[in-house]
Amino acid sequence: MIDASGKIVIPGGIEPHAHVAAPIMGHPGLETAPPEQVSRAALFGGTTTIVDFAIQTPERDLFAALEERHRRWQGQSYADYTYHCMLLGDVPSSVLAQIPQVIAAGFPTFKVFTTNIRPNVSDRMLRLGHIAAIMEEVAAHNGLLVVHGEDDDIVQFMYRRLKEQGTEDWTHMHKAHSNMSEDLAFRRVIRAAEWTGAAVYFVHVSAKEGVQAIQEARSKGLPVYGETLHNYVSFTADDYQKPDGMKYHTYPSLKTEADRQALWRGLLEGDLQTMATDEYCTTYALKVAGKRIDDVTGGHNGVETRVGITYTEGVVKRGMSLQRFVDITSANAARLLGLYPRKGAIAPGSDADLVFIDPSVHKTLTMDDLHISDYSIWEGWEIHGWPVFTMLRGKVMVENGRLLGERGSGQLIPRKIDASLLTRPRCA
């Protein structure tokens, strides 16, 4: 018997966007934090399933990419896990031909980039022709396209202009990764999705124009979905002005207060479906080493804070319903990524992934409250309610600040997306 008196009981959180043991852009040979560290922190924060990325490269096809992730995760994770497939650059026809097999194997989500992100990167972006070809494959075989949407022409031009103007320090990051860039990229991808019949999930929506593009697409009956990050709804580009303001940066970029409010409206009203982190955990020294817009390290270590911060900022401060809170932190990700109803629900037949939130916890976060890396952008943040108990498939993993589960408890979870989600907009 487990006493949940005075607690809010929710299904385990699902982190839909995490880069674990991933190559760090601009730092050859270095990787982000490994599965054992990220999954441990996730459990302390009420997240029981993590979605990482299996990265295809010219030397590694989709099945080799999946095998590489299996080797990194198997026996190392405290939480359950799965992977998106990430497609980079000029994707060969032989890799496109593998998409139906990969979907059948339980990996139905495929990420693409519409930009190289930085001037010194040349192998990340896919041209629209490649994206359309991938769309055709995922549409035909019940897959979902996951998109990092920025217009590369705008991004690269602004990097050059800012350098010419002598305004290339990190505080100008939002000018390179602009609202216009997000707007143009989203609408271009949506038009291609209309032509191909593909369902699209936009990651890390950062601008009001991105929210608007998704809302308009959904109003037309298109299966288009959006994710934002809990740092995007809590900070703005003004935070870049702080002495170590680069620590707040995640690509694309923080935007204005108007954008921050638009993201909250999108979450509250159903135009955005999920709250993620873009987990990319490094040390503080590495995070603040870059001082220019072209060498700042993106990402942050938010997997532990995502559920608790969303509760404080969404439920307590903005009156978000508990059902909506569960939708954006767990249930919608489970549905859209093909984990539901095994994950994202408290129901007979579902995994017993249960989290207790104690609404009586009122405090200011310190590093002693957190369990990964040596810094957090949430240090000093006031919280009202926090996860205090985490169960994974019926086994108590975390209770009252103590880790009870063992490394290796996590399992790889195969996925299959309900076809109804791929033909019309759901998960409002």
Phi and psi in degrees as a GROMACS rama.xvg file:
@    title "Ramachandran Plot"
@    xaxis  label "Phi"
@    yaxis  label "Psi"
@TYPE xy
-119.494  125.05  ILE-2
-86.0766  115.688  ASP-3
-108.258  20.3006  ALA-4
-55.789  131.166  SER-5
76.1576  1.99125  GLY-6
-104.591  159.116  LYS-7
-101.027  124.074  ILE-8
-102.565  122.906  VAL-9
-130.348  159.852  ILE-10
-68.0046  150.549  PRO-11
-52.8612  139.645  GLY-12
-66.3932  152.058  GLY-13
-121.353  119.086  ILE-14
-89.3223  106.312  GLU-15
-84.2113  1.69494  PRO-16
-156.416  91.2287  HIS-17
-136.885  136.144  ALA-18
-106.967  101.239  HIS-19
-111.729  133.736  VAL-20
46.7297  46.5897  ALA-21
-105.583  148.438  ALA-22
-58.9935  136.183  PRO-23
-91.8755  120.849  ILE-24
-57.7095  127.803  MET-25
86.2927  -0.701016  GLY-26
-134.437  75.5769  HIS-27
-54.0098  134.234  PRO-28
90.6248  -13.0666  GLY-29
-99.2405  147.92  LEU-30
-128.791  157.313  GLU-31
-70.4469  173.638  THR-32
-57.2265  146.335  ALA-33
-81.2804  171.417  PRO-34
-54.9818  -39.8675  PRO-35
-64.4188  -35.4121  GLU-36
-77.1155  -46.1246  GLN-37
-66.4505  -43.7067  VAL-38
-68.2738  -34.1818  SER-39
-64.4413  -48.089  ARG-40
-62.1409  -37.9622  ALA-41
-58.9161  -45.0061  ALA-42
-63.3275  -40.5573  LEU-43
-61.0224  -29.991  PHE-44
-94.5287  8.37068  GLY-45
85.9822  16.0323  GLY-46
-107.116  126.966  THR-47
-111.785  -9.61059  THR-48
-137.269  133.566  THR-49
-121.652  135.321  ILE-50
-109.208  112.174  VAL-51
-98.4111  -166.983  ASP-52
-129.273  131.526  PHE-53
-97.9561  116.587  ALA-54
-99.4108  117.695  ILE-55
-81.3449  137.864  GLN-56
-133.85  172.946  THR-57
-57.4253  -27.6243  PRO-58
-93.3144  -4.03867  GLU-59
-142.33  115.787  ARG-60
-79.9041  -175.46  ASP-61
-63.6518  -41.3821  LEU-62
-71.0654  -34.9621  PHE-63
-67.6039  -35.7438  ALA-64
-64.9429  -42.3377  ALA-65
-64.0112  -40.7638  LEU-66
-64.212  -38.7675  GLU-67
-60.5072  -41.394  GLU-68
-67.7079  -39.6829  ARG-69
-55.5163  -44.3038  HIS-70
-64.319  -35.1509  ARG-71
-75.4788  -34.1314  ARG-72
-95.2285  -35.0107  TRP-73
-60.8566  124.948  GLN-74
78.2613  0.869892  GLY-75
-110.831  -14.64  GLN-76
-99.7949  141.457  SER-77
-82.5455  -29.7131  TYR-78
-105.915  163.879  ALA-79
-71.7451  160.674  ASP-80
-155.178  162.681  TYR-81
-160.005  -177.906  THR-82
-138.867  142.411  TYR-83
-78.7937  153.865  HIS-84
-92.9685  130.208  CYS-85
-105.514  125.54  MET-86
-107.693  130.338  LEU-87
-123.084  143.729  LEU-88
63.2997  -142.73  GLY-89
-83.2429  94.3915  ASP-90
-73.6897  121.17  VAL-91
-70.4289  157.042  PRO-92
-59.7282  -31.9392  SER-93
-64.4864  -33.0173  SER-94
-75.3131  -41.4603  VAL-95
-55.938  -38.3435  LEU-96
-67.9541  -17.9051  ALA-97
-82.7663  -14.6014  GLN-98
-56.6169  -47.4284  ILE-99
-58.7658  -38.3794  PRO-100
-68.6143  -38.3592  GLN-101
-67.3444  -40.1661  VAL-102
-61.1192  -45.0997  ILE-103
-62.9106  -27.941  ALA-104
-79.6824  -4.20492  ALA-105
105.548  18.9483  GLY-106
-129.117  81.137  PHE-107
-93.0252  12.3786  PRO-108
-122.008  137.135  THR-109
-134.08  122.356  PHE-110
-97.5755  139.669  LYS-111
-133.62  159.036  VAL-112
-114.871  138.198  PHE-113
-98.9551  9.87713  THR-114
-149.148  156.392  THR-115
-84.6457  -3.84385  ASN-116
76.8717  -52.9541  ILE-117
-128.275  159.828  ARG-118
-63.4985  -31.0471  PRO-119
-92.6142  19.5823  ASN-120
-120.518  133.937  VAL-121
-132.619  1.2075  SER-122
-120.233  16.4459  ASP-123
-102.524  -41.8273  ARG-124
-72.0342  142.552  MET-125
-104.882  136.485  LEU-126
-70.7432  159.986  ARG-127
-62.9429  -31.2059  LEU-128
-60.9796  -45.1547  GLY-129
-63.0407  -42.0781  HIS-130
-61.9972  -43.2432  ILE-131
-62.3799  -39.2561  ALA-132
-64.8658  -40.1349  ALA-133
-66.0605  -41.0619  ILE-134
-56.152  -43.0229  MET-135
-61.216  -39.9257  GLU-136
-69.408  -45.6372  GLU-137
-68.768  -33.8793  VAL-138
-66.7258  -34.3691  ALA-139
-78.94  -16.849  ALA-140
-129.423  25.6933  HIS-141
61.3582  47.4526  ASN-142
-111.482  173.421  GLY-143
-130.418  131.988  LEU-144
-90.1363  126.527  LEU-145
-105.042  124.492  VAL-146
-125.142  126.073  VAL-147
-88.2917  105.987  HIS-148
-105.848  103.713  GLY-149
-142.466  146.135  GLU-150
-80.7433  115.98  ASP-151
-65.9905  -36.3424  ASP-152
-60.1139  -44.8503  ASP-153
-64.7006  -46.9305  ILE-154
-59.7633  -51.3724  VAL-155
-68.3846  -36.7107  GLN-156
-61.065  -43.5649  PHE-157
-68.611  -34.1235  MET-158
-59.833  -45.609  TYR-159
-64.6396  -44.4085  ARG-160
-63.2805  -45.9109  ARG-161
-62.4951  -36.6887  LEU-162
-65.629  -44.3694  LYS-163
-61.6743  -34.1742  GLU-164
-82.2088  -6.21917  GLN-165
74.0245  23.6213  GLY-166
-120.473  55.8112  THR-167
-106.515  10.3089  GLU-168
-71.7511  162.817  ASP-169
-58.7556  -22.1459  TRP-170
-66.1667  -11.5504  THR-171
-103.212  14.054  HIS-172
-54.8247  -39.7208  MET-173
-68.1302  -14.6252  HIS-174
-80.5509  -29.514  LYS-175
-78.6804  -42.7589  ALA-176
-103.457  80.1303  HIS-177
-96.7765  170.148  SER-178
-60.8376  -41.9803  ASN-179
-58.7658  -42.676  MET-180
-59.7188  -45.0362  SER-181
-66.0249  -43.3155  GLU-182
-58.7391  -51.3202  ASP-183
-64.3249  -43.3477  LEU-184
-66.1255  -44.8819  ALA-185
-59.6662  -46.4708  PHE-186
-69.2817  -33.4013  ARG-187
-66.6009  -44.5015  ARG-188
-63.8883  -41.9845  VAL-189
-62.0293  -40.1779  ILE-190
-63.5051  -41.4228  ARG-191
-64.3013  -36.7114  ALA-192
-64.7653  -36.6498  ALA-193
-61.391  -41.9594  GLU-194
-66.7611  -37.6675  TRP-195
-97.885  -15.5768  THR-196
79.6533  17.3143  GLY-197
-84.8716  149.328  ALA-198
-89.2177  141.78  ALA-199
-129.838  138.286  VAL-200
-123.009  110.208  TYR-201
-85.088  123.696  PHE-202
-84.1438  161.711  VAL-203
30.9214  60.1395  HIS-204
-62.3193  128.63  VAL-205
-122.801  -12.765  SER-206
-125.605  154.079  ALA-207
-61.3939  -30.8822  LYS-208
-67.5814  -33.5788  GLU-209
-65.9728  -43.0886  GLY-210
-59.9673  -43.943  VAL-211
-64.2191  -41.2903  GLN-212
-62.1691  -41.8148  ALA-213
-65.6256  -44.8103  ILE-214
-59.9749  -43.5395  GLN-215
-65.4382  -41.2439  GLU-216
-63.0243  -43.6397  ALA-217
-66.4836  -35.1504  ARG-218
-66.8932  -20.5618  SER-219
-89.1165  1.51287  LYS-220
88.6266  14.437  GLY-221
-87.8386  142.491  LEU-222
-80.2157  75.662  PRO-223
-118.455  135.222  VAL-224
-133.562  157.7  TYR-225
-138.337  144.466  GLY-226
-120.086  140.987  GLU-227
-124.395  179.476  THR-228
-117.064  149.39  LEU-229
-72.1322  -16.4286  HIS-230
-77.8367  -31.3353  ASN-231
-66.2326  -31.2345  TYR-232
-90.2162  0.597667  VAL-233
-118.831  -21.5989  SER-234
-127.285  166.84  PHE-235
-134.838  176.962  THR-236
-61.6537  -19.1905  ALA-237
-60.5954  -28.6696  ASP-238
-69.4408  -20.1111  ASP-239
-62.0293  -22.6532  TYR-240
-73.8938  -11.8393  GLN-241
-69.7213  156.909  LYS-242
-53.6567  -36.2456  PRO-243
-115.279  39.7108  ASP-244
-63.3978  -18.0401  GLY-245
-64.9721  -17.6405  MET-246
-67.3104  -18.1956  LYS-247
-85.2374  -7.06819  TYR-248
-80.5678  130.532  HIS-249
-134.964  134.752  THR-250
-70.3298  137.909  TYR-251
-68.3238  -65.3905  PRO-252
-176.359  161.913  SER-253
-66.7881  151.789  LEU-254
-122.536  -147.012  LYS-255
-91.7868  174.022  THR-256
-62.3932  -36.0137  GLU-257
-62.7712  -38.6494  ALA-258
-67.5842  -41.9959  ASP-259
-57.988  -45.186  ARG-260
-66.3938  -36.3172  GLN-261
-64.9023  -36.4355  ALA-262
-65.1121  -42.2854  LEU-263
-62.5429  -42.4052  TRP-264
-61.5758  -39.3376  ARG-265
-61.6081  -40.231  GLY-266
-69.0171  -42.8277  LEU-267
-70.6978  -34.8626  LEU-268
-100.523  -5.05481  GLU-269
99.2252  5.05185  GLY-270
-79.503  -22.5524  ASP-271
-116.617  143.753  LEU-272
-106.376  -25.5774  GLN-273
-139.893  152.374  THR-274
-108.973  122.799  MET-275
-125.224  -169.725  ALA-276
-126.696  -27.3609  THR-277
57.0074  43.4957  ASP-278
-47.2519  127.974  GLU-279
-157.858  77.0309  TYR-280
-86.7796  121.593  CYS-281
-128.977  178.744  THR-282
-76.7527  161.673  THR-283
-62.5927  -40.8759  TYR-284
-59.0818  -42.8287  ALA-285
-71.0711  -38.2549  LEU-286
-62.5724  -35.297  LYS-287
-103.021  7.55938  VAL-288
-69.2372  -39.3062  ALA-289
-75.7547  137.865  GLY-290
-120.851  -6.55168  LYS-291
-113.879  161.696  ARG-292
-61.9512  -22.0394  ILE-293
-98.4338  2.86975  ASP-294
-135.424  5.45157  ASP-295
-69.609  139.263  VAL-296
-85.5579  126.006  THR-297
-81.4896  -179.026  GLY-298
81.1328  166.314  GLY-299
-157.396  169.832  HIS-300
-97.0716  73.3929  ASN-301
-104.53  3.63226  GLY-302
-63.6801  -28.2375  VAL-303
-81.6516  -28.1815  GLU-304
-94.6657  -12.7096  THR-305
-56.2164  -51.9099  ARG-306
-67.6967  -46.8378  VAL-307
-66.6185  -42.982  GLY-308
-64.9877  -40.2367  ILE-309
-63.7732  -36.8479  THR-310
-63.8495  -49.4153  TYR-311
-62.1767  -50.6715  THR-312
-77.288  -32.9908  GLU-313
-89.6834  -56.5248  GLY-314
-75.8658  -53.1083  VAL-315
-72.7185  -47.7614  VAL-316
-86.563  -28.016  LYS-317
-118.744  3.32091  ARG-318
72.909  20.7101  GLY-319
-60.1861  136.889  MET-320
-68.0182  154.527  SER-321
-63.7316  -33.5676  LEU-322
-62.5521  -44.4642  GLN-323
-65.7402  -38.8665  ARG-324
-57.0882  -45.3621  PHE-325
-65.5641  -38.8822  VAL-326
-57.8047  -49.7131  ASP-327
-80.4065  -18.676  ILE-328
-100.522  -12.6049  THR-329
-150.375  -63.3995  SER-330
-64.3782  -43.4314  ALA-331
-66.7851  -40.582  ASN-332
-61.4958  -40.2305  ALA-333
-60.954  -43.9594  ALA-334
-66.6254  -51.1654  ARG-335
-67.9444  -31.6155  LEU-336
-97.7254  -0.648863  LEU-337
88.57  24.764  GLY-338
-99.405  -13.0891  LEU-339
-84.4418  142.089  TYR-340
-95.4303  10.5784  PRO-341
-60.7373  -40.8869  ARG-342
-116.076  161.953  LYS-343
81.1576  12.7509  GLY-344
-148.122  153.301  ALA-345
-110.928  99.6593  ILE-346
-160.582  155.479  ALA-347
-56.694  131.806  PRO-348
93.2249  -19.2877  GLY-349
-80.7544  157.431  SER-350
-61.0598  142.888  ASP-351
-82.9883  64.5347  ALA-352
-92.7743  104.046  ASP-353
-125.068  140.791  LEU-354
-129.544  135.079  VAL-355
-103.213  129.379  PHE-356
-104.655  129.26  ILE-357
-95.5927  106.602  ASP-358
-72.3571  -8.89292  PRO-359
-84.8757  -6.79683  SER-360
-74.3952  111.234  VAL-361
-124.909  114.251  HIS-362
-164.494  173.742  LYS-363
-102.776  127.181  THR-364
-66.3494  136.6  LEU-365
-123.679  169.763  THR-366
-64.1733  -22.6684  MET-367
-66.5705  -19.5923  ASP-368
-83.7272  -12.2066  ASP-369
-114.653  162.811  LEU-370
-131.846  22.5323  HIS-371
-151.907  140.782  ILE-372
64.9205  -178.768  SER-373
-113.794  16.1628  ASP-374
-155.145  163.509  TYR-375
-155.153  135.465  SER-376
-69.4774  -8.85131  ILE-377
-96.3094  -1.51354  TRP-378
-60.6564  128.074  GLU-379
90.9705  0.412259  GLY-380
-82.5074  134.898  TRP-381
-82.256  129.075  GLU-382
-118.491  151.302  ILE-383
-132.399  88.1101  HIS-384
105.69  138.862  GLY-385
-158.547  147.077  TRP-386
-63.5929  132.898  PRO-387
-126.89  -3.94777  VAL-388
-152.164  131.477  PHE-389
-136.122  128.014  THR-390
-118.215  135.555  MET-391
-118.838  115.948  LEU-392
48.0476  43.9944  ARG-393
86.7603  -1.80275  GLY-394
-107.972  129.215  LYS-395
-71.5088  121.48  VAL-396
-104.976  -37.7048  MET-397
-137.077  134.025  VAL-398
-147.547  122.541  GLU-399
51.1602  47.0628  ASN-400
80.9877  5.09019  GLY-401
-113.333  133.021  ARG-402
-82.9442  118.222  LEU-403
-107.234  -21.5539  LEU-404
-83.198  167.569  GLY-405
-110.301  151.688  GLU-406
-62.6447  137.673  ARG-407
99.171  -6.65173  GLY-408
-66.846  -28.3567  SER-409
-69.48  147.09  GLY-410
-122.809  150.723  GLN-411
-74.3957  127.392  LEU-412
-109.336  114.55  ILE-413
-70.045  154.901  PRO-414
-132.497  151.139  ARG-415
-149.29  123.806  LYS-416
-87.4157  133.695  ILE-417
-60.6052  125.603  ASP-418
-59.3568  -26.8585  ALA-419
-64.0172  -26.9385  SER-420
-73.8165  -17.365  LEU-421
-101.078  -0.966873  LEU-422
-118.269  -16.3753  THR-423
-155.213  158.615  ARG-424
-70.7941  127.328  PRO-425
-127.221  -168.316  ARG-426
54.4029  48.9547  CYS-427
